[in-house]
């Protein structure tokens, strides 16, 4: 993987800045200035995925995450983005299965059991959701990561819940809001 040099590093920083300011269109314009050879760079991937997510372009986000997991299978961020993209495409079982395989590969990444719990909730598996969310809590995930997810796991009803993405992938100004909904 190539390291980013000037001006590409500057373009990446600008793309992140535009996202922080709430302007994904300008962020995309900056990200598009980064040479295609750097598509496997984790920082470039995350900013591009965040742009697609912000714009609600879930098919593009899914395709990007799928390519990244092939180029960098040792990075949990790619698997989390792939799973979240599938979730937003209303494919929770597929999201669950992709991420389930990564739970053993990345046992200390608390967002993985968190998302597995979200998928279980979406599929109506309360027991599975409670188990995965307990695992996420053991690993130190905070209740604030998603508005009320841990409360939803205790409900008798089958309320639909859309999880928030991991804080490292969300724009800081909207980190705790369900801005992808």
N, C-alpha and C positions, 0 to 999 in steps of 0.2 A: 504494500500500500504506500502510495506516494504521500509525503508530507505536504501540507498546504504552504505555499510561499506567497509573498506579496505579489500580485494584488488579490489572489484568491482568498487568502486569510481575511483580508479586509472585506471582501464581498460576503464571506460567511458571517463575519461580525455584523455587517450591515443588515443582512437578512434576519439575524436574531434580533437586532434592534428594531427593525420594522415590525416583526412579530410582537415584540414587547409593546410597541405603540399601537397594536391592533390593526395593522395594515398588511394582510397577507399578500396582496397583489404586488406591492413594492418589495416585499420580502422575496417573492418568487422571481421578480425581475433581477434582484441581486444574486439569488441562488443560481439562476440560469447563466450567470457570467462565469461560474466555476466550471472548469474543463471536465468533460465527461469521464476522463480517466480517474477522476477523484470520486466517482460515484460510490465506491466501496469504503470511503473514509467515513468512520462512524459519525463524526460531527456533521458532515454534509448530508448523510442519510437522515439523521434526526431532524435537521432543519427542513429538508425537503418533505419528510413525512408530516411534520407539524404543519407545514403550509397546506398540503393536501387535506389534512384533517380539519384544519380551520375552515377551509373552503367547502368542506363536506364532500369532497371528491374521494369517496371511499374505495371505489374500484381502483383508481390510480394509487391511492395509499396502499391498498392490498398488493398490487403488482410491485410497487417499490419495495415493500417489506419482504415479499417473497424473493425478489432478486437479492436483497441484502442478506437474508438468512442463508442463501446459497453461497454468497461471497464471504460471509463472516458468520458461520454457524456457531462460533464460540462467543458471540455477543448476545446477552439476554435482551437488549433493547430491540433487536430485530424481531425476536420471537414475540415479545410483548406487543409490538406494533402490528405484527401480522395477526395476532390473536384479536386485538382490539378492532382492526379493520374488518375482520370476518364477523365479529360481533355486530358491528354497525351495519354490515351488509345482511343482517338477520340470518346469520349462519352460526348460531351459538355452539352447536354440536361440533362443527368443524373447528371452531376457535378453541373449544375445550380440548379436542384431541391433539391439535398442534401443540398446545401449551402443556398438556399432560406429559408428553414425551420430554419436555424440558425441565419438569419439576425435579427430576433426579440429577440432571446435568447442572442445574444452578440451585442447589438446596438452600442457599442463604439469601436468595433474592425474594423478598417478601411480596413483591407485586405479583409474582407468579401464582402462589396460592390464593391471593386476593382475586385475581381475574378468574381463576378456576372456580372460586366460590360464586363470582358474578354469573358465570356461564351456568352453573348448577341452578342458581336462582331463576335464571331466564328459562331454563328447561323444566322447572318445577320440581327439582330434586332438593328439598329442604335439608335432608340429612347430609347429603354431599356438600351443600353450601355451608352448613354449620361446621362440618369437619374442616373444609378448606379455609374458612374464615378464622377458625381457631388456630390453624397452622400459621396463617398470616399474622395473627396477633402474637403468637409465640415468637415469631421472627422480628417483631417490633413495629409492625405497620400501625399507623395511628388511625384512630376513628375518623379523623378529619380528612383522610384521603378522598373520601367520597361522602356526599351529604346523606348521612343516615344509613349507609349500607348495613352496618352491623345491627341496626335496629330492624331493618327489613328481614333479616334472617330469623328474627324471633316472631314474625307475624304469622298468623294462621292463614291469612289470605294469600293469594298468588299475585301480589302487586308486581307490576313490571318495573324493573330497575335498570337504568343504564349507568354503568360504572364510569367513574372519572378515570382519566388516563393517569399514569404515574406522574408525580409532580415534575420530574426532570424533563418530561416531554410536553408539559402544558405551559402556555404563556404565564408568566408570574402574575400579571395583572388579573388573570381570571383563573388562577390555579385551583381554587376550591369551588368554582361554579361548574355546572354541567354545560360548558360552552360548546360542546360538540353536538348536543342534542338537536 
